[in-house]
Amino acid sequence: MSDVKKYIEKRKQIDPEFTEGFESGYASFKIGVILAQAREETGMTIEELASRLNWNKSTIFQIENNSSDVSISILEKYAREVVQQLIIRHLRKLKIESILIQKLSITSHYCLLYVPCSLFSGEVY
């Protein structure tokens, strides 16, 4: 265990306020890192994502570096755009021919259904 980890563990044991602050701060940091990694996996730059969402680059930077100060609705918009781009990128890799995306109103998440066109014999059902 590194010296930093030892220090953190010691402080957590003796200081409940430190523990609470550390845990919430770490969770926010982790969310930002995960979102940045997802964006990078799409191949989008901060500038491209900001343009797609009609936001300033500073908003994207804030989300990826200090998500604790960002509202849930902003995080949701960011995540939705990145997830859509990830889906599109992965489907292109898989060479899926036909894609249907249906928004589920109950959960506000996306349900992805795909059917290769080669399964159809020219008839539309």
C-alpha positions as CSV (number, residue, x, y, z in Angstrom):
1,M,0.0,0.0,0.0
2,S,1.4,3.4,-0.9
3,D,2.1,6.1,1.6
4,V,-0.8,8.2,0.2
5,K,-3.3,5.2,0.6
6,K,-2.0,4.6,4.2
7,Y,-2.5,8.3,5.0
8,I,-6.0,8.3,3.6
9,E,-7.0,5.1,5.5
10,K,-5.6,6.5,8.7
11,R,-7.5,9.8,8.3
12,K,-10.7,8.0,7.5
13,Q,-10.5,6.0,10.8
14,I,-10.1,9.1,12.9
15,D,-12.0,11.8,11.1
16,P,-15.6,11.1,9.9
17,E,-15.8,14.5,8.1
18,F,-12.7,13.7,6.1
19,T,-14.2,10.3,5.2
20,E,-17.5,11.9,4.0
21,G,-15.7,14.6,2.0
22,F,-13.2,12.2,0.6
23,E,-15.8,9.7,-0.6
24,S,-18.0,12.2,-2.3
25,G,-15.1,14.0,-3.9
26,Y,-13.6,10.7,-5.1
27,A,-17.0,9.7,-6.6
28,S,-17.3,13.0,-8.5
29,F,-13.7,12.6,-9.7
30,K,-14.4,9.1,-10.8
31,I,-17.6,10.1,-12.7
32,G,-15.6,12.8,-14.6
33,V,-12.9,10.3,-15.5
34,I,-15.4,7.8,-16.8
35,L,-17.2,10.4,-18.9
36,A,-13.9,11.7,-20.3
37,Q,-12.8,8.1,-21.2
38,A,-16.2,7.4,-22.9
39,R,-15.9,10.7,-24.9
40,E,-12.3,9.8,-25.9
41,E,-13.5,6.3,-27.0
42,T,-15.9,7.9,-29.4
43,G,-13.0,9.8,-31.0
44,M,-14.7,13.1,-30.2
45,T,-12.6,16.0,-28.9
46,I,-13.8,18.4,-26.2
47,E,-14.4,21.0,-29.0
48,E,-16.5,18.5,-31.1
49,L,-18.7,17.5,-28.1
50,A,-19.2,21.1,-27.1
51,S,-20.2,22.0,-30.6
52,R,-22.7,19.0,-30.8
53,L,-24.3,20.1,-27.5
54,N,-24.1,23.8,-28.2
55,W,-22.1,24.4,-25.1
56,N,-18.8,26.1,-24.2
57,K,-15.7,24.0,-24.0
58,S,-15.4,25.1,-20.4
59,T,-18.6,23.2,-19.6
60,I,-17.2,20.0,-21.0
61,F,-14.0,20.6,-19.1
62,Q,-15.9,21.2,-15.9
63,I,-17.9,18.0,-16.3
64,E,-14.8,15.9,-16.9
65,N,-12.8,17.5,-14.1
66,N,-15.2,18.5,-11.3
67,S,-18.5,16.9,-11.9
68,S,-19.7,17.6,-8.3
69,D,-20.6,21.2,-9.4
70,V,-22.6,20.0,-12.4
71,S,-26.3,19.5,-12.4
72,I,-27.8,16.1,-13.1
73,S,-29.6,17.3,-16.2
74,I,-26.3,18.6,-17.7
75,L,-24.6,15.2,-16.9
76,E,-27.5,13.4,-18.5
77,K,-27.2,15.5,-21.7
78,Y,-23.5,14.9,-21.8
79,A,-23.9,11.1,-21.2
80,R,-26.7,10.8,-23.7
81,E,-24.7,12.4,-26.5
82,V,-21.6,10.4,-25.8
83,V,-23.5,7.1,-25.5
84,Q,-25.3,7.7,-28.8
85,Q,-21.9,8.3,-30.4
86,L,-20.5,5.2,-28.8
87,I,-23.4,3.1,-30.1
88,I,-23.0,4.5,-33.6
89,R,-19.3,3.9,-33.6
90,H,-19.6,0.3,-32.3
91,L,-22.4,-0.5,-34.7
92,R,-20.3,0.8,-37.6
93,K,-17.5,-1.5,-36.5
94,L,-20.0,-4.4,-36.4
95,K,-21.3,-3.4,-39.8
96,I,-24.9,-3.6,-38.7
97,E,-27.1,-2.7,-41.7
98,S,-30.3,-1.6,-40.0
99,I,-30.7,0.3,-36.7
100,L,-33.8,1.1,-34.7
101,I,-33.5,3.3,-31.7
102,Q,-36.6,3.7,-29.6
103,K,-36.7,6.1,-26.6
104,L,-38.4,4.6,-23.6
105,S,-40.4,7.3,-21.9
106,I,-40.6,5.5,-18.6
107,T,-36.9,5.2,-17.9
108,S,-35.6,8.0,-20.2
109,H,-32.9,5.6,-21.4
110,Y,-32.4,4.3,-24.9
111,C,-33.3,0.9,-26.1
112,L,-31.4,-0.3,-29.1
113,L,-32.8,-2.9,-31.4
114,Y,-30.9,-3.9,-34.5
115,V,-31.7,-6.4,-37.3
116,P,-29.4,-7.0,-40.2
117,C,-31.2,-6.4,-43.4
118,S,-30.0,-9.7,-44.8
119,L,-32.5,-11.5,-42.6
120,F,-35.3,-10.0,-44.6
121,S,-36.3,-11.5,-48.0
122,G,-37.2,-8.2,-49.4
123,E,-40.6,-8.0,-47.7
124,V,-41.4,-5.4,-45.1
125,Y,-43.4,-6.6,-42.2
